[in-house]
């Protein structure tokens, strides 16, 4: 991919089998250029999260891919992770930047709100994500529009991530106006995630 082509930001499945998922992830990362990996687990059991983070950190770092964890701020330093992705950033970012330091990655999901994205950037976020891009039956049905990404890419230097219910057509349409595509359920729910990722991201090649 050229430096102007949006990069792949991979999100883990909400449930991970530590026997089968790490080998699959290793093969996928060797086959596809991935810029960042987000550990996004449905589990709220500390041991499950710790063991998953340990396994995936080694796989990601062996390939020079940063691993961020969703929401569990206290585990970043404890587990040697690269940062945190906040689903509801609120007013926490400035304080987190002070505690985690300048090198930690802090990402902020801002739904469809340009205002929230700007606030996150001013507070010290390294990127913002908007979504969902595709229509689905979850939440209130609101989507992050192409116009939002177009405005952001023209006016704001802070990197932006497109995520949520992505399709191949949407990746083709949004490629000129986003820096990253965050891809997760779009491939993990398919029988062959590697082929699914290749098909989904074909417009980027």
N, C-alpha and C positions, 0 to 999 in steps of 0.2 A: 504494500500500500504506500502511496505517496504521503508526504507529511501533511497534505491538505485533506486527505481522506479520513473520515471519522474512524475512530478506533473502537474495538470491541471491549466492552466492560462486562465481564461475566459475573452473573449472580448465581450462587449455589441453589440447589433445590431446598425446600423448607425442611425436608427430612432426608438424612444421609445414612446410608449403610456403609460403615467404615470398612467392610470387607470388599465391597464391590465399587464404591464410588471413587476412592483415590486412584485406582488403576485407570478407570475411565477418564477421570479428570486429567491424569498425566498424558494419556494418549491424545486427548483433545487439545491440550496446551501445546503439545509437540506438533500438532497438525495445523493449528490456527494461531495467528498472531493476536495475542490478548494483552491489553494494556493494564488491566486491573482486575482483581478478583474480590468479590464481596461475599463474606460469610453471612448468610441470611437464613437462620434457622427458626422454625416454629417453636422448637423446644425452649422451655424456660428452666430446664434442669442444668445446674451448673456443671456437673461432671460431663454431661453429653456435649455441652458447648466447648468445654476445655479440651476434651479428647478430639473433637472435630477440628478445632482451631490448630491444635498441635500437628495433626496429620496434614492439613491443607497448607499450613505455613511452610512446612518443609518442601512440599511440591512446588508451591508458588515461588519461594525464594530461590530454589535451585534453578529457576528459569528467569530470575530477575524480574518477577512480577509482584507488585505490591499486593498485600492482603489487608483489606479493611473489614471490620466487623460491624454489623448493624446494631446500633444503639448501645451495646454493652461497653460503655466508656472505660470502666475500671479494668477491663481485660486487655486493653491495648498495650499498656506497659508490662503488665504481668506476663503476657504471652509473647511479647516481642513482635507484635503486629505493627502494621504501618499506619494505621489510623482507624477512623470511625465514620460510618455513614449514619446520619441522623434522619429518621423518618419524620420526626416532629421537632425541628431544631429550636423553635421558639427564640428565647433570649440566651440560650446556653453557649453559643459559639464563642463569644469573646472570652468567657471564663475558661472554656475548654482549651482555647488557644494558649492561654497563659499556663495552664496546668500541663498540657501535652507537649508544648514547645513548638518552635517554628517548623521543625522538620516533619511533624505528624500530618497526615492527610486528614482533613475534615471536610466531609461532603454533606450537603443539605438537600433533602427532598422538599420541594416547594410547591408540589401539586400543579396548579394552573396559575399561580399568583406571581406576576412580575414583581409586585411590591415585596413579597416575601423573599424572592430571589435577590433583589437588590439589597435588602436588609442583611441577608446571609452573607453576601459578598462584602459588604461594608464591615461586618463583624469579624471577618477573617476566614471565611470558608474558602477552600481551595477549588471547589466546583459546586454548582447547583444542578439538581436534576428536576425536570418537569415531566409530568405524566398523569394519567396514562395517555399515551399517544393514540392508541387504538380504542375503539369502542368496545365495551364489555358490560356485563350485567352487575358488576361490583360497584359499591359506593352509590353515588348519586348520578352516575352516568356522564359526569363532566369529563372532557378531554382537554389535553394541552394542544392548542392549535398550532398549525404551521406558522401563522402570523406571529405568535409569541416567540417562537424560535428564530424567525426571520428578524424580528426587532432586536432580540437579544444578541444575535450574532453580528448585527450591524452596529449596535450601540455599546455593548459591554464586552470587555476583554476577558472576563472570567469564564473559564471553560464551562460548557453546558452539556448535560447528558439527557438524551431522550430515552424514556423507558415506559414499559407497560403495554401489553397486548400488541406488540409490534408484528407487522407482516412484511413480506418481501416488498410489496408495493410502497409501504410507508417508509421503509429504509431507503428506497430509491428516491422518494419525494423529499425526505428530511435530510438526506446526506449533505446537501449544500449549506444547511443552516444549523448543524449541530457538530459537536466535537467528538461525542461518544454515543454509542448505542448500548444501553444496558440490557442484556439478554439473559433470561433465566427460564421461566416456565415455558417460553416459546419452544425451547428445545428439549428440556428435561421430561416433558410429558409425551414426547415422541419415542417410538421404538428404537430409533437410532439417532441419538443426540448429535453425533459427529456429522452425519449426513444432513441432519436438520439445520445445523449451524451453517454448513457450507451452502445450503440452498437459500437460507434466510439472508445471508450476507453476500450473495452473488452480485447484487448491484454495486458493491463496493470494490469489485475487482475488474 
